[in-house]
Amino acid sequence: MTEREVLLKRVQVCDFALNDTALFLDTHPEDAAALAYYKKYLEMRAAAASEFESRFGPLTKGAYDGGPRWKWVDGPWPWQMEEEK
């Protein structure tokens, strides 16, 4: 597995944990343990996404860095495998 794939997988794992925990929090909004778990994965996701984007480009269109070039079109897309460039 390439470094790019490892970082993308890290983001995906965090996204899954966040989505799953959010569903639980919808019915248990004051659960302190669930809120702490959500916060932990939110921070881990931010760090993983930041590292991925600094090394391999934006994960989403919303990751625009304010620069003079729209980098979203630079390949490969986040969901593409390295050999599909």
GIWO-V769012 format. One record per pair of residues at least 6 apart in sequence whose C-alpha atoms are under 7 Angstrom apart, sorted by the first residue. I is the first residue (numbers start at 1). J is the second residue. Records with the same first field share a line. If there is no record, write none. Layout:
BEGIN
I = J + J
END
This chain:
BEGIN
7 = 48 + 52
8 = 52
10 = 48
11 = 45 + 48 + 49
14 = 41 + 44 + 45
17 = 41
18 = 38 + 41 + 42
21 = 34 + 38
25 = 34
53 = 59
57 = 71
58 = 72
59 = 78
61 = 72
75 = 85
76 = 85
END
